[in-house]
Amino acid sequence: MSEADTRRDQSGSRRAIVLGGGGVAGIAWETGLLTGLLQHGIDLQAVDVVVGTSAGSVVGVNLRAGSLDAMYASLLAESDEDRTVADPAPEGAEDRDLSRTMKVIMAGIASTEGEAATRRTIGELALEDYQRSDDTASLARIAPLLPGKEWPEGELRITAVDAETGQFTVFDRDSNAELANVVAASCAVPGVFKPITVDGHPYMDGGMRSATNADVAADCASILVIACSPEPPVSGMGPTLPATIDSLRGNSEVFVVQADEESTLAFGANPLLIHTRRASAEAGRRQADLVAEAVRAFWN
């Protein structure tokens, strides 16, 4: 049996949802989108595997826990005062210059030194602020976004990158790691938030390999990818979504829902800004109405 036939046989009829990164705005948009799809009667909670990267790790936990409705309602309940620029970004991010982070990431995409080596270079920026003994602020930022301290039922895979070695890691409930630590690590944007200690290692944003890491769901026959933005055809950091779709052809069917123009406008120039949350959630809910029938046809 060929490798392709083996993968196809192993995937069976298993279905996966892949939730990509996108900052504060991405959490809100994905929450609005998935809430809308669920309201359209598409049983996404029956999924076999959920893969979450960065923002997608937060949303993935809430999808698995069945708490998306409550999360969406909380986003809509924000007052105009909550959405002002006076409260611009999560604690620890407000004084950061994202241009440096973006410069390092763009260099990583163009790099030819090898994926792990490229991610180690990005990790150097992340480690500048790293304090191994103090993850308190980051955990306090993430904990309110999660429905509880325990891993939810069902297969949930959360991605992160070791900032020292560049190693890509997929965590799940069998990893013996605290859920909040893993999610905080997956969301630790280099140059903005400090890496988080998991099992003695400093981990940074899983998006430093790929914004979606859709290949983590390669053992599934049907893969629904929720992406906040397009990915380049190739990247020195790791396998991008276009490359992954090519590699899965013949083994898995992939359907991608990407933020449309109106949703992208809601994200603004900096998706880490807190005041983007309500508009992004509403944009996601609106887009759900537009894509529901296509998603239903794929999902069923």
C-alpha positions in Angstrom: 0.0 0.0 0.0 1.4 3.4 -1.0 1.9 6.2 1.6 -1.0 8.1 0.1 -3.3 5.1 0.3 -2.3 4.5 3.9 -3.1 8.1 4.8 -6.5 7.9 3.1 -7.3 4.7 4.9 -6.3 6.2 8.3 -8.4 9.3 7.7 -11.6 7.4 7.1 -14.5 9.8 7.5 -12.9 11.9 10.2 -13.6 15.6 10.0 -11.5 18.5 11.3 -11.9 22.2 11.8 -8.7 24.2 11.6 -8.8 27.7 13.3 -6.1 30.1 12.3 -4.4 33.0 14.0 -5.6 36.6 13.8 -5.1 38.4 17.1 -7.8 39.9 19.2 -9.9 40.7 16.1 -9.4 37.1 14.8 -10.8 35.7 18.1 -13.9 37.8 17.7 -14.3 37.2 14.0 -14.0 33.4 14.3 -16.4 33.4 17.2 -19.0 35.3 15.2 -18.5 33.1 12.2 -18.8 29.8 14.0 -21.7 31.0 16.1 -23.5 31.9 12.9 -22.8 28.6 11.3 -24.0 26.8 14.4 -27.2 28.9 14.3 -27.7 27.8 10.7 -27.9 24.3 12.0 -24.4 23.1 10.9 -23.3 20.7 13.6 -19.7 21.8 13.9 -19.5 20.5 17.5 -19.7 17.0 16.1 -16.2 17.4 14.6 -13.6 14.8 15.3 -10.6 17.0 15.5 -10.1 20.7 16.2 -6.8 22.4 15.5 -6.1 25.8 17.0 -3.3 28.2 16.3 -2.9 31.5 18.3 -6.4 33.2 18.1 -7.7 29.9 16.9 -6.6 28.1 20.1 -8.9 30.3 22.2 -11.8 29.8 19.8 -11.1 26.1 19.5 -11.3 25.6 23.3 -14.7 27.4 23.3 -16.0 25.4 20.4 -15.1 22.2 22.1 -16.6 23.3 25.4 -19.8 24.5 23.7 -19.4 28.0 25.0 -19.2 30.0 21.8 -22.7 31.5 22.2 -21.8 32.9 25.6 -18.5 34.3 24.2 -20.3 35.9 21.2 -22.9 37.4 23.5 -20.2 38.9 25.7 -18.6 40.5 22.6 -21.9 42.1 21.5 -22.5 43.3 25.1 -19.4 45.6 24.9 -20.4 49.2 25.2 -19.1 52.0 23.0 -16.9 53.0 25.9 -15.3 49.5 25.9 -14.4 50.0 22.2 -12.6 53.3 22.5 -8.9 53.6 21.6 -8.3 54.6 25.2 -8.2 50.8 25.8 -6.1 50.0 22.8 -4.6 46.5 23.3 -4.2 43.6 25.8 -2.0 44.5 28.8 1.6 44.2 27.8 1.0 45.1 24.1 0.1 48.7 24.2 3.6 50.1 24.0 4.9 47.7 21.4 6.0 48.6 17.9 4.5 45.9 15.7 6.6 47.0 12.8 9.6 45.2 14.2 7.6 42.0 14.7 6.2 42.2 11.2 9.7 42.9 9.8 11.0 39.7 11.5 8.1 37.7 10.3 8.4 38.9 6.7 12.1 38.0 6.8 11.1 34.6 8.1 8.8 34.0 5.2 11.5 34.9 2.7 14.2 32.9 4.6 16.0 29.9 3.0 18.0 28.8 6.1 15.6 26.0 7.0 12.3 26.1 8.9 13.6 25.4 12.4 16.5 27.7 12.0 14.2 30.5 10.8 11.9 30.0 13.7 14.9 30.1 16.1 15.7 33.5 14.6 12.2 34.7 15.2 12.5 33.2 18.7 15.4 35.5 19.5 13.0 38.5 19.3 10.5 36.7 21.6 13.2 35.7 24.1 14.3 39.3 24.6 11.5 39.8 27.1 11.4 36.3 28.4 11.3 35.7 32.2 11.0 32.0 32.9 9.6 32.5 36.4 6.7 34.9 35.6 3.9 34.0 33.3 1.3 35.6 35.6 0.4 38.6 33.3 -0.1 36.4 30.2 -2.2 33.9 32.0 -4.3 36.6 33.5 -4.9 37.9 30.0 -5.9 34.5 28.6 -7.9 32.9 31.5 -11.0 35.1 31.0 -11.3 34.0 27.4 -11.5 30.3 28.4 -14.6 28.5 29.8 -12.6 26.7 32.4 -9.2 25.4 33.6 -9.6 21.9 32.3 -9.2 20.6 28.7 -12.6 20.2 27.2 -13.9 16.9 25.9 -13.0 15.9 22.4 -9.8 15.9 20.4 -8.2 19.4 20.5 -4.8 20.1 19.1 -3.1 23.4 20.0 0.1 24.6 18.3 3.1 26.4 19.6 6.8 26.9 18.8 9.7 26.5 21.1 11.4 29.9 21.1 14.8 28.5 21.8 15.0 25.5 19.4 12.4 26.5 16.8 10.7 23.1 17.3 7.0 23.0 16.3 4.9 21.3 19.0 1.3 20.2 19.0 -0.3 20.0 22.5 -3.4 18.1 23.5 -5.1 16.8 26.6 -2.5 14.0 26.9 0.4 16.5 27.0 0.2 16.9 30.7 0.2 20.7 30.3 -2.2 23.2 31.8 -4.7 24.4 29.2 -4.3 28.1 30.0 -0.5 27.8 29.7 -0.8 26.1 26.3 -3.3 28.6 24.9 -1.2 31.6 26.2 1.9 30.1 24.6 0.1 29.6 21.3 -1.0 33.3 21.5 2.4 34.7 22.5 3.2 37.0 19.5 7.0 37.6 19.4 8.0 41.1 20.4 4.5 41.7 21.9 4.0 39.0 24.5 6.6 37.0 26.4 7.0 33.3 25.6 5.2 31.0 28.1 6.9 28.2 30.0 5.4 24.8 29.2 7.3 21.7 30.5 10.4 23.8 31.2 10.6 25.3 27.7 9.7 28.8 26.5 7.0 28.6 23.8 5.8 31.3 21.4 3.0 31.8 19.0 2.1 28.7 16.9 1.6 31.1 13.9 5.4 31.4 13.7 5.2 28.2 11.6 2.0 28.8 9.8 -1.0 31.0 10.3 -3.2 27.9 10.2 -1.0 24.8 10.5 -3.6 22.9 8.6 -1.3 19.9 8.0 -1.8 19.0 11.7 -5.2 17.7 10.5 -3.8 15.6 7.7 -5.2 12.5 9.3 -8.7 13.6 8.6 -10.7 13.2 5.4 -12.5 16.5 5.5 -10.9 19.7 6.7 -12.7 23.0 7.2 -10.2 25.8 7.5 -11.1 29.1 9.1 -8.5 31.7 8.1 -8.3 35.3 9.0 -6.0 36.2 6.2 -4.4 34.6 3.1 -1.0 32.9 3.4 1.8 33.1 0.9 2.4 30.2 -1.5 5.6 29.3 0.3 7.4 30.3 3.5 10.7 29.7 5.1 8.9 29.4 8.5 6.9 26.2 7.6 4.2 24.8 5.4 1.6 27.4 4.4 -2.0 26.8 3.7 -1.7 26.7 -0.2 1.2 24.3 0.1 -0.7 22.1 2.6 -3.7 22.0 0.4 -1.5 20.8 -2.5 0.1 18.1 -0.4 -3.3 16.8 0.9 -4.8 16.6 -2.6 -6.1 13.1 -3.2 -6.1 12.3 0.6 -8.3 15.0 2.2 -10.9 17.4 1.0 -10.2 21.0 2.2 -12.7 23.9 2.3 -11.4 27.3 3.3 -13.5 30.2 4.7 -11.3 33.3 4.7 -12.2 36.7 6.1 -13.9 38.7 3.4 -13.2 42.4 2.6 -15.8 43.8 5.1 -14.4 41.6 7.9 -10.8 42.6 7.1 -11.8 46.2 7.3 -13.3 45.5 10.8 -9.9 44.0 11.9 -8.2 47.4 11.1 -4.5 48.0 10.8 -3.7 46.3 14.1 -5.8 43.2 15.0 -4.4 43.3 18.5 -6.4 46.4 19.4 -9.2 45.6 21.8 -11.7 48.0 20.3 -11.8 45.8 17.1 -13.6 43.0 19.0 -17.3 43.9 18.6 -17.0 45.0 14.9 -15.0 41.9 14.1 -17.5 39.6 15.8 -20.4 41.2 14.0 -18.5 40.9 10.7 -18.0 37.2 11.3 -21.6 36.6 12.1 -22.6 38.5 8.9 -20.2 36.4 6.8 -21.6 33.2 8.3 -24.9 34.0 6.5 -23.1 34.3 3.2 -21.1 31.0 3.5 -23.5 28.8 5.5 -24.9 26.8 2.5 -21.5 26.2 1.0 -20.1 25.1 4.4 -23.2 22.9 4.9 -22.7 21.2 1.6 -19.1 20.5 2.5 -19.7 19.4 6.1 -22.5 17.0 5.3 
